[in-house]
Amino acid sequence: MYQKAFLFNGIGPNYEKLLAKLTPELTEQFAVLYAAACERLHLNRDIQKNTGYDAKIAEWLVPFICDRIIYEFCLSRNILPDIGIGYSSGIVSASACFGAIRHEEAWDIVMTHRSMLRMLDQQNIELDTGIIIGFSYNDLTELFRNTFSPEELVIGSSNSSFHIMISGKASAVEKAIELCTAEGALKAFRLHTGTAFHHAMMQNYSYEYIQYCKQIAYHKPEYPMLSVFDGNILETAEDIAGENQRNVYTQMRWDLALKKLESLGVTEFFDMSASGSLSRFSRVGRKCRIYTFEDICS
Amino acid sequence: MREITEAVKQEIKEMVFDYYAEECETDKNAITEDTNLQEDLESDSLMFVELIEMTAEKYNMEIKLQSIGKYILKTPMNTMHDVLEMFYKIYQYGDDIVNQ
């Protein structure tokens, strides 16, 4: 049985908000690790001095390193996971924190996203993701059924009964936002990611990412993980490799994964995101609780 | 339509003010009906969802978020007064708030 689950967030949260939440001691740790990552990836450690694709990569690195620091902070407080799960690129963070890959390899994986962005630009393909608040997976599936083809737009992740990430062609995302707003979304907005994360079409633009994920030497993770894609428990190096390889282009069911964790006995969820971004859109049962970094500190 | 008394209104007001004070890390006494949700509290829609869920649970109601979304389209939520008025209507009309 599992009791404590660690939740790893990936690319998504505003990096300035993440950094603002770190304690002075953790900020120092962040600076050291971020500098090391920037040196490896030939980025400027001053985030705002990076330009073009590098600017995005420099921002996307921040949550990876923050998650790692919070994870290590939990361990130092003797809060240990029984199981972990990654949300999107949080899979990479979880894999690194649980020792299935090296942290340096996690940074390299972030870097492979650059070729994704470059390829989309070269082919003049405008993609995006968006957030719809106030609709469930079934509500949106029904609403989109006769309006969008799966090639245009899909649900990239069902996060909870009221929080959905959509993904597809930028024009379709824009149209979906207008439609959902008219149909009663509490909020609907574009994320301007420039990619359609968790849409099947991303397999066409993720060659470098997939190849890199295939060539890494994976190890058995120190703690098991749960797949955000199919709810299977991942215990072997091969399992972790598979979860990473299909990450970018496969639909996530975060909502169902959390329910699965509850059914496995988890009652305590620990959000590794410094700003508690996962806990804000996740919902768990009455007998469960999601602890944020602030909770852990207090 | 469910009758709403002054006592229930006061109870809802306390709940809403307590919630925003805690979530926005603000002194409850500094919140008034004129307080602006965005400019003064920097609140967001996820806080709003949680408050709706709390209200539904407290008063044993089934509320579709889309009904509230459609109501907000007609009646934007800018100040705490707007929020209170909306929660009074949620209590009274439930999902039928969209027709109010």
Interface residues (C-beta under 8 A of the other chain):
Chain A: I133 G134 F135 D139 F162 H163 T181 A182 E183 G184 A185 L186 K187 R280 F281
Chain B: D44 S45 L46 F48 V49 K64 L65 Q66 S67 I68 G69 K70 I72 L73 V98
